[in-house]
Amino acid sequence: MVEVNVGFRQAEDIVHFVETVQQFPCHADLVSGNRAVDAKSLMGAFAISQASDLRLVIYENSQKVINEMLSGLQDFTAKGKKKSCVPFA
């Protein structure tokens, strides 16, 4: 699981973000506080997009897939804010 801060400047950014995330087979959520929406859901992304502490959480084991996804989303991520998480066993 990887978590990165994200942000959007305009509505077109959200559309492009969701289209990019949809290209990958892994599950991803947009999270703010105790709210979470599917990052592949355009309506969900619009609903949560104005949150000040918005994060993308990617649930994927393949570092290659994660790197490809983050590369495609670099316009929306806060550079240098990548945080890897290891789930509790």
Phi and psi in radians as a Rosetta constraint file:
Dihedral C 1 N 2 CA 2 C 2 CIRCULARHARMONIC -2.254 0.35
Dihedral N 2 CA 2 C 2 N 3 CIRCULARHARMONIC 2.500 0.35
Dihedral C 2 N 3 CA 3 C 3 CIRCULARHARMONIC -2.246 0.35
Dihedral N 3 CA 3 C 3 N 4 CIRCULARHARMONIC 2.276 0.35
Dihedral C 3 N 4 CA 4 C 4 CIRCULARHARMONIC -2.379 0.35
Dihedral N 4 CA 4 C 4 N 5 CIRCULARHARMONIC 2.592 0.35
Dihedral C 4 N 5 CA 5 C 5 CIRCULARHARMONIC -1.328 0.35
Dihedral N 5 CA 5 C 5 N 6 CIRCULARHARMONIC 2.440 0.35
Dihedral C 5 N 6 CA 6 C 6 CIRCULARHARMONIC -2.330 0.35
Dihedral N 6 CA 6 C 6 N 7 CIRCULARHARMONIC 2.814 0.35
Dihedral C 6 N 7 CA 7 C 7 CIRCULARHARMONIC -2.775 0.35
Dihedral N 7 CA 7 C 7 N 8 CIRCULARHARMONIC 2.736 0.35
Dihedral C 7 N 8 CA 8 C 8 CIRCULARHARMONIC -2.249 0.35
Dihedral N 8 CA 8 C 8 N 9 CIRCULARHARMONIC 2.485 0.35
Dihedral C 8 N 9 CA 9 C 9 CIRCULARHARMONIC -1.676 0.35
Dihedral N 9 CA 9 C 9 N 10 CIRCULARHARMONIC -0.571 0.35
Dihedral C 9 N 10 CA 10 C 10 CIRCULARHARMONIC -2.612 0.35
Dihedral N 10 CA 10 C 10 N 11 CIRCULARHARMONIC 2.941 0.35
Dihedral C 10 N 11 CA 11 C 11 CIRCULARHARMONIC -1.036 0.35
Dihedral N 11 CA 11 C 11 N 12 CIRCULARHARMONIC -0.644 0.35
Dihedral C 11 N 12 CA 12 C 12 CIRCULARHARMONIC -1.093 0.35
Dihedral N 12 CA 12 C 12 N 13 CIRCULARHARMONIC -0.530 0.35
Dihedral C 12 N 13 CA 13 C 13 CIRCULARHARMONIC -1.085 0.35
Dihedral N 13 CA 13 C 13 N 14 CIRCULARHARMONIC -0.712 0.35
Dihedral C 13 N 14 CA 14 C 14 CIRCULARHARMONIC -1.144 0.35
Dihedral N 14 CA 14 C 14 N 15 CIRCULARHARMONIC -0.746 0.35
Dihedral C 14 N 15 CA 15 C 15 CIRCULARHARMONIC -1.071 0.35
Dihedral N 15 CA 15 C 15 N 16 CIRCULARHARMONIC -0.814 0.35
Dihedral C 15 N 16 CA 16 C 16 CIRCULARHARMONIC -1.114 0.35
Dihedral N 16 CA 16 C 16 N 17 CIRCULARHARMONIC -0.718 0.35
Dihedral C 16 N 17 CA 17 C 17 CIRCULARHARMONIC -1.024 0.35
Dihedral N 17 CA 17 C 17 N 18 CIRCULARHARMONIC -0.902 0.35
Dihedral C 17 N 18 CA 18 C 18 CIRCULARHARMONIC -1.108 0.35
Dihedral N 18 CA 18 C 18 N 19 CIRCULARHARMONIC -0.733 0.35
Dihedral C 18 N 19 CA 19 C 19 CIRCULARHARMONIC -1.052 0.35
Dihedral N 19 CA 19 C 19 N 20 CIRCULARHARMONIC -0.675 0.35
Dihedral C 19 N 20 CA 20 C 20 CIRCULARHARMONIC -1.201 0.35
Dihedral N 20 CA 20 C 20 N 21 CIRCULARHARMONIC -0.809 0.35
Dihedral C 20 N 21 CA 21 C 21 CIRCULARHARMONIC -1.079 0.35
Dihedral N 21 CA 21 C 21 N 22 CIRCULARHARMONIC -0.643 0.35
Dihedral C 21 N 22 CA 22 C 22 CIRCULARHARMONIC -1.120 0.35
Dihedral N 22 CA 22 C 22 N 23 CIRCULARHARMONIC -0.303 0.35
Dihedral C 22 N 23 CA 23 C 23 CIRCULARHARMONIC -1.328 0.35
Dihedral N 23 CA 23 C 23 N 24 CIRCULARHARMONIC -0.187 0.35
Dihedral C 23 N 24 CA 24 C 24 CIRCULARHARMONIC -1.915 0.35
Dihedral N 24 CA 24 C 24 N 25 CIRCULARHARMONIC 2.546 0.35
Dihedral C 24 N 25 CA 25 C 25 CIRCULARHARMONIC -1.349 0.35
Dihedral N 25 CA 25 C 25 N 26 CIRCULARHARMONIC -0.192 0.35
Dihedral C 25 N 26 CA 26 C 26 CIRCULARHARMONIC -1.423 0.35
Dihedral N 26 CA 26 C 26 N 27 CIRCULARHARMONIC 2.896 0.35
Dihedral C 26 N 27 CA 27 C 27 CIRCULARHARMONIC -1.592 0.35
Dihedral N 27 CA 27 C 27 N 28 CIRCULARHARMONIC 2.483 0.35
Dihedral C 27 N 28 CA 28 C 28 CIRCULARHARMONIC -2.548 0.35
Dihedral N 28 CA 28 C 28 N 29 CIRCULARHARMONIC 2.512 0.35
Dihedral C 28 N 29 CA 29 C 29 CIRCULARHARMONIC -2.141 0.35
Dihedral N 29 CA 29 C 29 N 30 CIRCULARHARMONIC 2.627 0.35
Dihedral C 29 N 30 CA 30 C 30 CIRCULARHARMONIC -1.733 0.35
Dihedral N 30 CA 30 C 30 N 31 CIRCULARHARMONIC 2.211 0.35
Dihedral C 30 N 31 CA 31 C 31 CIRCULARHARMONIC -2.218 0.35
Dihedral N 31 CA 31 C 31 N 32 CIRCULARHARMONIC 2.405 0.35
Dihedral C 31 N 32 CA 32 C 32 CIRCULARHARMONIC -2.515 0.35
Dihedral N 32 CA 32 C 32 N 33 CIRCULARHARMONIC 2.015 0.35
Dihedral C 32 N 33 CA 33 C 33 CIRCULARHARMONIC 1.038 0.35
Dihedral N 33 CA 33 C 33 N 34 CIRCULARHARMONIC -2.155 0.35
Dihedral C 33 N 34 CA 34 C 34 CIRCULARHARMONIC -1.745 0.35
Dihedral N 34 CA 34 C 34 N 35 CIRCULARHARMONIC 0.227 0.35
Dihedral C 34 N 35 CA 35 C 35 CIRCULARHARMONIC -1.814 0.35
Dihedral N 35 CA 35 C 35 N 36 CIRCULARHARMONIC 2.444 0.35
Dihedral C 35 N 36 CA 36 C 36 CIRCULARHARMONIC -2.500 0.35
Dihedral N 36 CA 36 C 36 N 37 CIRCULARHARMONIC 2.444 0.35
Dihedral C 36 N 37 CA 37 C 37 CIRCULARHARMONIC -2.313 0.35
Dihedral N 37 CA 37 C 37 N 38 CIRCULARHARMONIC 2.723 0.35
Dihedral C 37 N 38 CA 38 C 38 CIRCULARHARMONIC -1.133 0.35
Dihedral N 38 CA 38 C 38 N 39 CIRCULARHARMONIC 2.184 0.35
Dihedral C 38 N 39 CA 39 C 39 CIRCULARHARMONIC -1.199 0.35
Dihedral N 39 CA 39 C 39 N 40 CIRCULARHARMONIC -0.216 0.35
Dihedral C 39 N 40 CA 40 C 40 CIRCULARHARMONIC -1.609 0.35
Dihedral N 40 CA 40 C 40 N 41 CIRCULARHARMONIC 0.023 0.35
Dihedral C 40 N 41 CA 41 C 41 CIRCULARHARMONIC -1.730 0.35
Dihedral N 41 CA 41 C 41 N 42 CIRCULARHARMONIC 2.036 0.35
Dihedral C 41 N 42 CA 42 C 42 CIRCULARHARMONIC -1.107 0.35
Dihedral N 42 CA 42 C 42 N 43 CIRCULARHARMONIC -0.774 0.35
Dihedral C 42 N 43 CA 43 C 43 CIRCULARHARMONIC -1.122 0.35
Dihedral N 43 CA 43 C 43 N 44 CIRCULARHARMONIC -0.733 0.35
Dihedral C 43 N 44 CA 44 C 44 CIRCULARHARMONIC -1.102 0.35
Dihedral N 44 CA 44 C 44 N 45 CIRCULARHARMONIC -0.752 0.35
Dihedral C 44 N 45 CA 45 C 45 CIRCULARHARMONIC -1.104 0.35
Dihedral N 45 CA 45 C 45 N 46 CIRCULARHARMONIC -0.725 0.35
Dihedral C 45 N 46 CA 46 C 46 CIRCULARHARMONIC -1.121 0.35
Dihedral N 46 CA 46 C 46 N 47 CIRCULARHARMONIC -0.671 0.35
Dihedral C 46 N 47 CA 47 C 47 CIRCULARHARMONIC -1.135 0.35
Dihedral N 47 CA 47 C 47 N 48 CIRCULARHARMONIC -0.607 0.35
Dihedral C 47 N 48 CA 48 C 48 CIRCULARHARMONIC -1.816 0.35
Dihedral N 48 CA 48 C 48 N 49 CIRCULARHARMONIC -0.055 0.35
Dihedral C 48 N 49 CA 49 C 49 CIRCULARHARMONIC -1.088 0.35
Dihedral N 49 CA 49 C 49 N 50 CIRCULARHARMONIC -0.431 0.35
Dihedral C 49 N 50 CA 50 C 50 CIRCULARHARMONIC -1.540 0.35
Dihedral N 50 CA 50 C 50 N 51 CIRCULARHARMONIC 0.005 0.35
Dihedral C 50 N 51 CA 51 C 51 CIRCULARHARMONIC -1.111 0.35
Dihedral N 51 CA 51 C 51 N 52 CIRCULARHARMONIC 2.489 0.35
Dihedral C 51 N 52 CA 52 C 52 CIRCULARHARMONIC -1.386 0.35
Dihedral N 52 CA 52 C 52 N 53 CIRCULARHARMONIC -0.424 0.35
Dihedral C 52 N 53 CA 53 C 53 CIRCULARHARMONIC -1.980 0.35
Dihedral N 53 CA 53 C 53 N 54 CIRCULARHARMONIC 0.777 0.35
Dihedral C 53 N 54 CA 54 C 54 CIRCULARHARMONIC -1.294 0.35
Dihedral N 54 CA 54 C 54 N 55 CIRCULARHARMONIC 2.281 0.35
Dihedral C 54 N 55 CA 55 C 55 CIRCULARHARMONIC -2.255 0.35
Dihedral N 55 CA 55 C 55 N 56 CIRCULARHARMONIC 2.571 0.35
Dihedral C 55 N 56 CA 56 C 56 CIRCULARHARMONIC -1.770 0.35
Dihedral N 56 CA 56 C 56 N 57 CIRCULARHARMONIC 2.190 0.35
Dihedral C 56 N 57 CA 57 C 57 CIRCULARHARMONIC -1.966 0.35
Dihedral N 57 CA 57 C 57 N 58 CIRCULARHARMONIC 2.090 0.35
Dihedral C 57 N 58 CA 58 C 58 CIRCULARHARMONIC -1.854 0.35
Dihedral N 58 CA 58 C 58 N 59 CIRCULARHARMONIC 2.175 0.35
Dihedral C 58 N 59 CA 59 C 59 CIRCULARHARMONIC -1.789 0.35
Dihedral N 59 CA 59 C 59 N 60 CIRCULARHARMONIC 1.603 0.35
Dihedral C 59 N 60 CA 60 C 60 CIRCULARHARMONIC -2.695 0.35
Dihedral N 60 CA 60 C 60 N 61 CIRCULARHARMONIC 2.449 0.35
Dihedral C 60 N 61 CA 61 C 61 CIRCULARHARMONIC -1.599 0.35
Dihedral N 61 CA 61 C 61 N 62 CIRCULARHARMONIC -0.421 0.35
Dihedral C 61 N 62 CA 62 C 62 CIRCULARHARMONIC -1.407 0.35
Dihedral N 62 CA 62 C 62 N 63 CIRCULARHARMONIC 2.011 0.35
Dihedral C 62 N 63 CA 63 C 63 CIRCULARHARMONIC -1.127 0.35
Dihedral N 63 CA 63 C 63 N 64 CIRCULARHARMONIC -0.525 0.35
Dihedral C 63 N 64 CA 64 C 64 CIRCULARHARMONIC -1.102 0.35
Dihedral N 64 CA 64 C 64 N 65 CIRCULARHARMONIC -0.810 0.35
Dihedral C 64 N 65 CA 65 C 65 CIRCULARHARMONIC -1.111 0.35
Dihedral N 65 CA 65 C 65 N 66 CIRCULARHARMONIC -0.757 0.35
Dihedral C 65 N 66 CA 66 C 66 CIRCULARHARMONIC -1.060 0.35
Dihedral N 66 CA 66 C 66 N 67 CIRCULARHARMONIC -0.811 0.35
Dihedral C 66 N 67 CA 67 C 67 CIRCULARHARMONIC -1.090 0.35
Dihedral N 67 CA 67 C 67 N 68 CIRCULARHARMONIC -0.716 0.35
Dihedral C 67 N 68 CA 68 C 68 CIRCULARHARMONIC -1.123 0.35
Dihedral N 68 CA 68 C 68 N 69 CIRCULARHARMONIC -0.741 0.35
Dihedral C 68 N 69 CA 69 C 69 CIRCULARHARMONIC -1.123 0.35
Dihedral N 69 CA 69 C 69 N 70 CIRCULARHARMONIC -0.833 0.35
Dihedral C 69 N 70 CA 70 C 70 CIRCULARHARMONIC -1.120 0.35
Dihedral N 70 CA 70 C 70 N 71 CIRCULARHARMONIC -0.585 0.35
Dihedral C 70 N 71 CA 71 C 71 CIRCULARHARMONIC -1.106 0.35
Dihedral N 71 CA 71 C 71 N 72 CIRCULARHARMONIC -0.732 0.35
Dihedral C 71 N 72 CA 72 C 72 CIRCULARHARMONIC -1.251 0.35
Dihedral N 72 CA 72 C 72 N 73 CIRCULARHARMONIC -0.350 0.35
Dihedral C 72 N 73 CA 73 C 73 CIRCULARHARMONIC -1.875 0.35
Dihedral N 73 CA 73 C 73 N 74 CIRCULARHARMONIC 0.207 0.35
Dihedral C 73 N 74 CA 74 C 74 CIRCULARHARMONIC -1.056 0.35
Dihedral N 74 CA 74 C 74 N 75 CIRCULARHARMONIC -0.424 0.35
Dihedral C 74 N 75 CA 75 C 75 CIRCULARHARMONIC -1.212 0.35
Dihedral N 75 CA 75 C 75 N 76 CIRCULARHARMONIC -0.317 0.35
Dihedral C 75 N 76 CA 76 C 76 CIRCULARHARMONIC -1.904 0.35
Dihedral N 76 CA 76 C 76 N 77 CIRCULARHARMONIC -0.149 0.35
Dihedral C 76 N 77 CA 77 C 77 CIRCULARHARMONIC -1.737 0.35
Dihedral N 77 CA 77 C 77 N 78 CIRCULARHARMONIC 2.611 0.35
Dihedral C 77 N 78 CA 78 C 78 CIRCULARHARMONIC -1.390 0.35
Dihedral N 78 CA 78 C 78 N 79 CIRCULARHARMONIC 1.953 0.35
Dihedral C 78 N 79 CA 79 C 79 CIRCULARHARMONIC -1.061 0.35
Dihedral N 79 CA 79 C 79 N 80 CIRCULARHARMONIC 2.384 0.35
Dihedral C 79 N 80 CA 80 C 80 CIRCULARHARMONIC 1.448 0.35
Dihedral N 80 CA 80 C 80 N 81 CIRCULARHARMONIC 0.109 0.35
Dihedral C 80 N 81 CA 81 C 81 CIRCULARHARMONIC -1.876 0.35
Dihedral N 81 CA 81 C 81 N 82 CIRCULARHARMONIC 0.316 0.35
Dihedral C 81 N 82 CA 82 C 82 CIRCULARHARMONIC -1.189 0.35
Dihedral N 82 CA 82 C 82 N 83 CIRCULARHARMONIC 2.341 0.35
Dihedral C 82 N 83 CA 83 C 83 CIRCULARHARMONIC -2.344 0.35
Dihedral N 83 CA 83 C 83 N 84 CIRCULARHARMONIC 2.072 0.35
Dihedral C 83 N 84 CA 84 C 84 CIRCULARHARMONIC -1.514 0.35
Dihedral N 84 CA 84 C 84 N 85 CIRCULARHARMONIC 2.459 0.35
Dihedral C 84 N 85 CA 85 C 85 CIRCULARHARMONIC -2.210 0.35
Dihedral N 85 CA 85 C 85 N 86 CIRCULARHARMONIC 2.496 0.35
Dihedral C 85 N 86 CA 86 C 86 CIRCULARHARMONIC -1.940 0.35
Dihedral N 86 CA 86 C 86 N 87 CIRCULARHARMONIC 2.134 0.35
Dihedral C 86 N 87 CA 87 C 87 CIRCULARHARMONIC -1.168 0.35
Dihedral N 87 CA 87 C 87 N 88 CIRCULARHARMONIC 2.648 0.35
Dihedral C 87 N 88 CA 88 C 88 CIRCULARHARMONIC -1.198 0.35
Dihedral N 88 CA 88 C 88 N 89 CIRCULARHARMONIC 2.411 0.35
